[in-house]
Amino acid sequence: MIIYRYIATQVLIGMVIATAVLLPLFSFFDLLDQLDDVGKGTYRTQDAFLYTFMLLPRRFIQIAPFIALIGTVAALGKLAVNSELIALRVAGVSPSRISLAPFGVGLLLILTIAILEQFFAPQLQQKAISNRAVALNQSAELGRGLGIWTRNEQNILRIGHMLHARKAADIEIMHMNEAGFLFAHTQAEYADIINNDSWVLTNVTVRTFTDNQIQSTRAGTARWASFLNPKDISTLTKPPESLSPIELLRHVDFLHSTGQDADSYALALWRKAGSALMTIAMLLISIPFVFGSIRTGLGNKLVFATIIGISVYLTDQIVANAGLMLGLNPIFVALAPSILLILIANLWLRRVL
C-alpha cells in the first residue's frame, strides 16, 4: 500500500507539473488571438485577459489526456532513471501492479474533468463568449446578420437577434403545409416570450400565398404558439462544445424531435465521452514508455511522448471534422480514435510487460 501511495503521489506531481507547463502555453495562444481584437468596439486588454482566464477550465479539459500522458511518463521515467523501478521489480512488484497507481490518479483526473465539464467550464465559456460579443458589438448567434435559424415539421423560424432572454427582434416565420409548400410568411419587429409555447409578436405583417395572389395583413400585436422555448433559444446561440453534457443531450433530443440535423451537437456530446476514453488510452500508452526501455533518458521519453500527444490531438481533430463533413455516425467518429488507441496500447503492453 505504501508503494502504491508513493507511486501515485509521484504521478500526481508529474501531472501537476505537466498542467503548469501546458495550460499556460495553450492559454498564451488564446491571449495572443484575443489581443488582435483589442481596440475594436469597447474590447480592452483587460477584457482579453478575462476572456482567456474564463476559458481555462475548457482548455484544461481539452488537454487533460496529454497531461495524463506526459505527467505519467515524467513520473515513472524519473523513477526508472533513479533505479527505483528496478528496485521494485527486484522486490517482486510486477509492472502490472505498478501500473495500478497511475490508473488510480487517472480516475481522479477523469472525475475532475466530469465535474468541470458539467458545472464550471460551460458556464464560464458561455459567459466569456457573451462578454466578448457585447464588447465587440457582434451578434452572439450564428453570425452577424445571419441570426438564429430553426424549424419543426410545419414552421421555419429565424430570429435576427436576442435582446435578452425573453425578448427577440427581427422575427420571420415561414409556415409550411402538410405537403411541405410555403403557404404563409409572418414577419415581426419584436417577440415577447411569455412562456414556453406562447409568444406575443409586435408590428406584425402576415403574407398568405394562394394560387393566384398574395394577401398581406398587418397588426400591432399577435399571438403565436411557438415550438421553441427560451432554453432552446439559449442553446442555439452557443457553440456546441461550450454546452454541458446535459444541455447537449436535451438539445439533441429537441433537434431530432423537430426533424433537424443534430450531428454537430451529437458529435460534441460523444466527444466529451471520448475524452475520458482518450485519457485512459494515454495512461495505457505511458506504461510501455517506461518499462519498454529503462535505459532511455527521461528527456527522450518526454520528447517522444510529446510527439505522440500532438499527433493524436491533430488526428482526433481531423477525424472529427472529416466525419462531420462526410455525415458519418457521430458516436463512431467521437469514440473510434480513442478505442483504436486503447487497442494499440494493449498490444504494446503485451509485448513489453
HUJOTA-V640511 format. One record per residue. N is the residue number from 1. PHI is phi as a letter, one per 20 degrees, with the letter a starting at -180 (none if undefined). OMEGA is omega in whole degrees, 0 to 359 (NA if undefined). Layout:
n:N phi:PHI omega:OMEGA
n:N phi:PHI omega:OMEGA
//
This chain:
n:1 phi:none omega:179
n:2 phi:f omega:180
n:3 phi:f omega:180
n:4 phi:f omega:180
n:5 phi:f omega:180
n:6 phi:f omega:180
n:7 phi:f omega:180
n:8 phi:f omega:179
n:9 phi:f omega:179
n:10 phi:f omega:178
n:11 phi:f omega:179
n:12 phi:f omega:177
n:13 phi:f omega:178
n:14 phi:f omega:179
n:15 phi:f omega:177
n:16 phi:f omega:178
n:17 phi:f omega:178
n:18 phi:f omega:177
n:19 phi:f omega:181
n:20 phi:f omega:179
n:21 phi:e omega:188
n:22 phi:f omega:185
n:23 phi:f omega:176
n:24 phi:f omega:180
n:25 phi:f omega:179
n:26 phi:f omega:179
n:27 phi:f omega:178
n:28 phi:f omega:177
n:29 phi:f omega:175
n:30 phi:f omega:182
n:31 phi:f omega:178
n:32 phi:g omega:179
n:33 phi:f omega:181
n:34 phi:f omega:181
n:35 phi:f omega:177
n:36 phi:f omega:182
n:37 phi:e omega:180
n:38 phi:f omega:182
n:39 phi:o omega:176
n:40 phi:e omega:183
n:41 phi:m omega:177
n:42 phi:d omega:183
n:43 phi:f omega:185
n:44 phi:d omega:181
n:45 phi:g omega:180
n:46 phi:f omega:176
n:47 phi:f omega:178
n:48 phi:f omega:178
n:49 phi:f omega:180
n:50 phi:f omega:178
n:51 phi:g omega:180
n:52 phi:f omega:179
n:53 phi:f omega:182
n:54 phi:f omega:177
n:55 phi:e omega:183
n:56 phi:g omega:178
n:57 phi:g omega:179
n:58 phi:f omega:179
n:59 phi:f omega:178
n:60 phi:f omega:179
n:61 phi:f omega:183
n:62 phi:f omega:183
n:63 phi:e omega:183
n:64 phi:g omega:178
n:65 phi:g omega:182
n:66 phi:e omega:170
n:67 phi:f omega:178
n:68 phi:f omega:181
n:69 phi:f omega:186
n:70 phi:f omega:180
n:71 phi:f omega:180
n:72 phi:f omega:178
n:73 phi:f omega:180
n:74 phi:f omega:183
n:75 phi:f omega:181
n:76 phi:f omega:176
n:77 phi:f omega:177
n:78 phi:f omega:177
n:79 phi:f omega:180
n:80 phi:f omega:180
n:81 phi:f omega:179
n:82 phi:e omega:178
n:83 phi:m omega:179
n:84 phi:f omega:177
n:85 phi:f omega:178
n:86 phi:f omega:178
n:87 phi:f omega:179
n:88 phi:f omega:179
n:89 phi:f omega:179
n:90 phi:f omega:180
n:91 phi:f omega:176
n:92 phi:n omega:178
n:93 phi:e omega:184
n:94 phi:f omega:176
n:95 phi:g omega:180
n:96 phi:f omega:179
n:97 phi:f omega:178
n:98 phi:f omega:183
n:99 phi:f omega:178
n:100 phi:f omega:181
n:101 phi:f omega:176
n:102 phi:g omega:179
n:103 phi:f omega:175
n:104 phi:f omega:177
n:105 phi:f omega:178
n:106 phi:f omega:177
n:107 phi:f omega:176
n:108 phi:f omega:178
n:109 phi:f omega:179
n:110 phi:f omega:177
n:111 phi:f omega:177
n:112 phi:f omega:178
n:113 phi:f omega:182
n:114 phi:f omega:180
n:115 phi:f omega:179
n:116 phi:f omega:184
n:117 phi:f omega:183
n:118 phi:e omega:193
n:119 phi:d omega:187
n:120 phi:c omega:186
n:121 phi:g omega:181
n:122 phi:f omega:182
n:123 phi:f omega:181
n:124 phi:f omega:180
n:125 phi:f omega:179
n:126 phi:f omega:178
n:127 phi:f omega:179
n:128 phi:f omega:180
n:129 phi:f omega:181
n:130 phi:f omega:180
n:131 phi:f omega:180
n:132 phi:f omega:180
n:133 phi:f omega:179
n:134 phi:f omega:182
n:135 phi:f omega:182
n:136 phi:e omega:181
n:137 phi:l omega:180
n:138 phi:d omega:174
n:139 phi:f omega:178
n:140 phi:e omega:182
n:141 phi:e omega:185
n:142 phi:f omega:180
n:143 phi:q omega:183
n:144 phi:f omega:179
n:145 phi:n omega:181
n:146 phi:e omega:179
n:147 phi:m omega:181
n:148 phi:d omega:178
n:149 phi:d omega:175
n:150 phi:b omega:185
n:151 phi:b omega:164
n:152 phi:c omega:185
n:153 phi:f omega:188
n:154 phi:c omega:182
n:155 phi:c omega:169
n:156 phi:d omega:186
n:157 phi:d omega:171
n:158 phi:c omega:175
n:159 phi:d omega:181
n:160 phi:f omega:175
n:161 phi:a omega:179
n:162 phi:e omega:176
n:163 phi:f omega:169
n:164 phi:b omega:191
n:165 phi:g omega:184
n:166 phi:c omega:176
n:167 phi:b omega:181
n:168 phi:d omega:179
n:169 phi:c omega:178
n:170 phi:l omega:185
n:171 phi:d omega:171
n:172 phi:c omega:177
n:173 phi:c omega:177
n:174 phi:d omega:184
n:175 phi:e omega:183
n:176 phi:d omega:175
n:177 phi:e omega:183
n:178 phi:f omega:178
n:179 phi:e omega:179
n:180 phi:n omega:180
n:181 phi:e omega:179
n:182 phi:f omega:178
n:183 phi:d omega:178
n:184 phi:b omega:179
n:185 phi:c omega:180
n:186 phi:d omega:177
n:187 phi:c omega:181
n:188 phi:b omega:179
n:189 phi:f omega:180
n:190 phi:c omega:173
n:191 phi:c omega:173
n:192 phi:e omega:183
n:193 phi:e omega:184
n:194 phi:f omega:176
n:195 phi:b omega:188
n:196 phi:f omega:184
n:197 phi:c omega:180
n:198 phi:c omega:176
n:199 phi:d omega:172
n:200 phi:d omega:181
n:201 phi:e omega:181
n:202 phi:d omega:183
n:203 phi:l omega:190
n:204 phi:e omega:171
n:205 phi:c omega:181
n:206 phi:d omega:177
n:207 phi:d omega:180
n:208 phi:d omega:185
n:209 phi:d omega:174
n:210 phi:d omega:183
n:211 phi:f omega:189
n:212 phi:d omega:186
n:213 phi:b omega:176
n:214 phi:d omega:178
n:215 phi:d omega:182
n:216 phi:c omega:176
n:217 phi:c omega:180
n:218 phi:c omega:178
n:219 phi:b omega:177
n:220 phi:f omega:177
n:221 phi:b omega:176
n:222 phi:b omega:177
n:223 phi:e omega:177
n:224 phi:c omega:177
n:225 phi:e omega:186
n:226 phi:e omega:173
n:227 phi:e omega:187
n:228 phi:d omega:179
n:229 phi:e omega:184
n:230 phi:g omega:180
n:231 phi:f omega:178
n:232 phi:f omega:177
n:233 phi:f omega:180
n:234 phi:g omega:180
n:235 phi:f omega:182
n:236 phi:f omega:183
n:237 phi:e omega:185
n:238 phi:d omega:175
n:239 phi:f omega:183
n:240 phi:g omega:183
n:241 phi:f omega:181
n:242 phi:e omega:182
n:243 phi:e omega:176
n:244 phi:f omega:180
n:245 phi:g omega:180
n:246 phi:f omega:177
n:247 phi:f omega:180
n:248 phi:f omega:181
n:249 phi:f omega:180
n:250 phi:f omega:182
n:251 phi:f omega:175
n:252 phi:f omega:177
n:253 phi:f omega:179
n:254 phi:f omega:181
n:255 phi:f omega:178
n:256 phi:f omega:182
n:257 phi:f omega:180
n:258 phi:d omega:175
n:259 phi:m omega:182
n:260 phi:d omega:178
n:261 phi:f omega:183
n:262 phi:d omega:188
n:263 phi:g omega:183
n:264 phi:f omega:179
n:265 phi:f omega:177
n:266 phi:f omega:178
n:267 phi:f omega:178
n:268 phi:f omega:179
n:269 phi:f omega:184
n:270 phi:f omega:176
n:271 phi:f omega:175
n:272 phi:f omega:174
n:273 phi:f omega:178
n:274 phi:f omega:178
n:275 phi:f omega:178
n:276 phi:f omega:178
n:277 phi:f omega:179
n:278 phi:f omega:177
n:279 phi:f omega:177
n:280 phi:f omega:179
n:281 phi:f omega:180
n:282 phi:f omega:176
n:283 phi:f omega:178
n:284 phi:f omega:182
n:285 phi:f omega:183
n:286 phi:f omega:183
n:287 phi:f omega:179
n:288 phi:f omega:177
n:289 phi:g omega:187
n:290 phi:e omega:185
n:291 phi:f omega:181
n:292 phi:f omega:183
n:293 phi:b omega:183
n:294 phi:g omega:186
n:295 phi:f omega:180
n:296 phi:f omega:181
n:297 phi:f omega:181
n:298 phi:f omega:180
n:299 phi:f omega:179
n:300 phi:f omega:178
n:301 phi:f omega:182
n:302 phi:f omega:178
n:303 phi:f omega:179
n:304 phi:f omega:179
n:305 phi:f omega:180
n:306 phi:f omega:179
n:307 phi:f omega:179
n:308 phi:f omega:180
n:309 phi:g omega:179
n:310 phi:f omega:180
n:311 phi:f omega:180
n:312 phi:f omega:181
n:313 phi:f omega:181
n:314 phi:f omega:179
n:315 phi:f omega:180
n:316 phi:f omega:178
n:317 phi:f omega:180
n:318 phi:f omega:180
n:319 phi:f omega:181
n:320 phi:f omega:181
n:321 phi:f omega:178
n:322 phi:f omega:179
n:323 phi:f omega:178
n:324 phi:f omega:181
n:325 phi:f omega:182
n:326 phi:e omega:179
n:327 phi:m omega:179
n:328 phi:f omega:180
n:329 phi:g omega:183
n:330 phi:f omega:180
n:331 phi:f omega:179
n:332 phi:f omega:182
n:333 phi:f omega:185
n:334 phi:f omega:188
n:335 phi:d omega:185
n:336 phi:g omega:180
n:337 phi:g omega:181
n:338 phi:f omega:180
n:339 phi:f omega:178
n:340 phi:f omega:180
n:341 phi:f omega:177
n:342 phi:f omega:178
n:343 phi:f omega:178
n:344 phi:f omega:180
n:345 phi:f omega:179
n:346 phi:f omega:177
n:347 phi:f omega:179
n:348 phi:f omega:179
n:349 phi:f omega:181
n:350 phi:f omega:179
n:351 phi:f omega:187
n:352 phi:e omega:187
n:353 phi:e omega:NA
//
